[in-house]
Amino acid sequence: MKADYRSRARASVASQLHWRVPFIAGFYGNSPRWSNKDLDPVPVKMRTCGGLDYWAYWTSDMLAPPLASTVSSVRSLGFTARETIPIVFFGFAICSCVITLTAKMGAQYSIAFPVLVRSIFGMYGSYFAITVKAFVATMWTAILCVQAGAFLQCCLEAIWPNFKQFPNHLSPDAGITSAGLLCFFIYWIFQTLLALMPIQKLRILFLVKAVIVPPTFAALFLWAVIVTHGGGPLVTGKAQITNSYMNTAFSALTGLNAIIGLFSSMAVNMPDFGRFSKNGFNGYHQFFALPVIGTFGALTPIFVSSAHEVVWGNFEWYMPAVINDFDSRAAKFFVGFCFMLATIGNQIAAGTYPFSNDVTGLCPKYINIFRATLMISIFCVISTPWNIIKNAAGLWLSFPVTRNRKLDVHELYKDHGIYHYTYGINWRAFAAFGAGFVPLIPGFSKSISPGLNVGGSWKIYTFAWLFGFTISVLTYYVICQYISPLGDALIDEAVLPSQTDYVTTDDDSYEAKDGLQAHTREVHVV
């Protein structure tokens, strides 16, 4: 048994030492440019996730420090809890519609985003969408590493109070102390080891987080309610809009846009997780997960920030700073540990794993999920994210409406198949993207420089996500229906992946069987 385990481990490590990713040519791909084991449809035996697993996943992704930061940004517009909570609920409800649909896309065809997006932007045009998404994931992961390191520092200071006197050998301009840097690297090593595990084996992590983190949020909420005798000024006070050029309505739209913007990235991440569904992501209950968990979770940072102002005299939204002010060492340790656990789950679910899937889609011949995970882990260090902190939708329409939810999964792996479009690029998708993006540039500029005169165009930016999404959807629909139809990419019947797993023999031959075709090709490992 041990010898067999060691031989498998050695074989797994040895395969990563080749310059090229070991490629198995089979039914789902005939070129390493478009296919490897991580990009091919998920085998039936690995489609093991059910409704409980996805609710645990939502809990893992929602109840985390980024939620506190985003909710605080809404409150900073001048709103109290009475205005913030409805904004949060409707923002998450809007996100949930799109996220549930894209998850069903991945579940129906058992494929990840980098493969699915080829049907919209084209085989080569998909590189653009993948690169943008991967960049967001890298920055997200790097910043969360710093925040999780701060939670770890709270835990260490709770256990060993003398750790607060850890000598600092860095300059004040470094953006981090020596103790913070040490905690960053300790967390970074631990997080990297977890992220290198296959995602299906991390179900336990998400389930553990779903059990531990919600009671922590609830306990903090109750503490805040008790010490403030009902909520404090941030809860019971009146709204006082802080923006100099926005009224209440536009401020509310800005807050709604912030909530949608935070979790709309999950709309393109969800196929990466939905493809592991064992029942096609069935059940309307999945729609309610995001608004229910997110809204209840948002109560905690609102009330805790209010409690901090009542108890310590200043408004503080940054959770490591809030935890560091706790008098009880036990409370400081357990809350810090739970928030660190929450960050790990969020970082893997929304950062490391989506990035790894994306990069494999850019160059599957040389990069797989394992190597991509190492890449983003190294980036988390060389990007010095503590300095970042210091200085600091075409997919939806194309699938259910234009294509009537019908794709040919085999064609997504062909160089010159029906999704090649024009020189590998679907210009319709780029036109729709530009139509939704370009009008938002003036408002974005004013958000950076409030004194900039852009006329009334800043008003559009207050609901940027809704505007961009709607305009892109309508533009793509009009082009595909009335100007330039998709042609061969429109098919009458959906072609799904095989419902029978592949069989790999000891001599490295590869056999695909689905009842219709069966052929064997030799594996060439370079």
C-alpha positions, 0 to 999 in steps of 0.5 A: 500500500505504502509502496503504491502510494510512493510510486504514484507520488513520484510519478505525479512529481516527475510529470511536472518536471517536463517542460511540456505538460504530459498530453493525452490525446483523446476524444475531447481534443487532438491538440495540446494547444486547446486540451489537457487533463485540467481543461477536458470535461470533468470525468463522471467519477469526479462529478461529486458535488451536490446542493450541500457542497455548493451552499458550503461553497457559498458560505466559504466565499461570502463570509469572508473579509472582502464582504466586510470591506465592500459593505463598509464602502457602501456605508461610507457613502453616508448610509446607515444599516437601514439603507445599506441592508436593502442595497446589499440584498438587491445587489446579491439577488442580481448577482445570483441570477447571473451566477446561477445561470453560468454555474448551470453552463459549466454543470451541463457541459462539465467544462471550465470558463476558459473552454466555455468562453471559446464559444463566445469570443472565439478560439483565439479571442478567448485569450483576451477574456481569460487574461482580464479575468486572470489579472483580477484573480492575481491581484485579489489573491495577493491582497488577501494574503496580506490580510490573512497574514494580519489575522495570523499576527492577531492569533500569535499576539493572543498566544504570545503577547510579547510578539507585539514587541517583535523588532522591526527592521523595515522602514516606515515606508515599507508598508509592512513591519517585520512581524507582519512580513513574517506572518505573511510568509507563514500564511503564504506557505500554508495557503500554497500547500492547500491550493496545490491540492486538487479542488475536489479534495478541498470539499472538507475545507469548505464544509469545515469553514461552513461549520465554524465561520457562521457561528463566529459571525453570529457571535460578533453580531450579538456582541456588537448589538449588546455593547451598543444597546441596539446598534449604535449611530451607524445603525440607528442614525440618519443617512448623511450623504458624503459625496459632494456631487451625488444625491441619495439616489445616485449614491444608492446606485453607487452602493448597489454597483459596489456590491454587484461588482464585488461578486459579479466575478463569480459569474465567470468563476462558477463554471469552474466549480459548477462542472463538478456538479453531480446533478447538473446544478439542479434546484432553485434553492441555489439562487437564494444562497447568495442573497440569504448568506450575503445579507445576513453576513453583511449585518456583522461588519455593519454592527461591529464597525458601529460597536468599534466607534462606540467602544473605542471612539473611532470608526474602523472597518478593517477587521484585523485592526478591530480584532487587535483592539479586543481586550480578551486574548481568547476572543482575539485568537479565535476570531482571528483564526476564524477570519483567517480560515474564512480568508483561505476559503475565499482566496482559493475559491475566488482567486487561486483556483479561477486563476489556475483554470484561466492560465491553463486555457492560455497555454495548456501545452505547457501549463496545468493547474498545478503549475499555474498555482505555483505561478500565482503563489510566486506572484503573491510575493514578488508583487509586494501586495502590502504596497498595493494596499498602502497605495491604494457580460456577453457570456450570459446572453450568448448561452441562453438566448442567442444559442438557446443553451446549445453547444457542441462540446467537442468543437470547443477543442478544435482549432478550426471548428465551428467556434473558430469564427473569423481568424479565431476571433468572434468580432461580435463579442468584442463589439458588444464588450466595447459598446458596454465599456467605452461609455463608462470611461468618463465616469470612471475618470471622475471617480478617480479625480472628482474635480474632473468635468465630464458633464453628466456622464458620471451618472452612468458610472454610478450603475456601471455594472447594470449599464454595461451588462445591459448594453453589451447584452442588447448589442450582442443580441442585435448583431447576432440576430439581425446583422451577422448571425453566428452561422455554423456555431448555431446548432440544432442539438446540444452535444454533451460530454461522454457519460462514460469515463475514460480508461487509461491503461498501464501502457499509457494508451488512452481509450475513449468510449461513449457508445458511439465512438471508440478509438485509442491513441498513443500518449506522447510525453515530452 
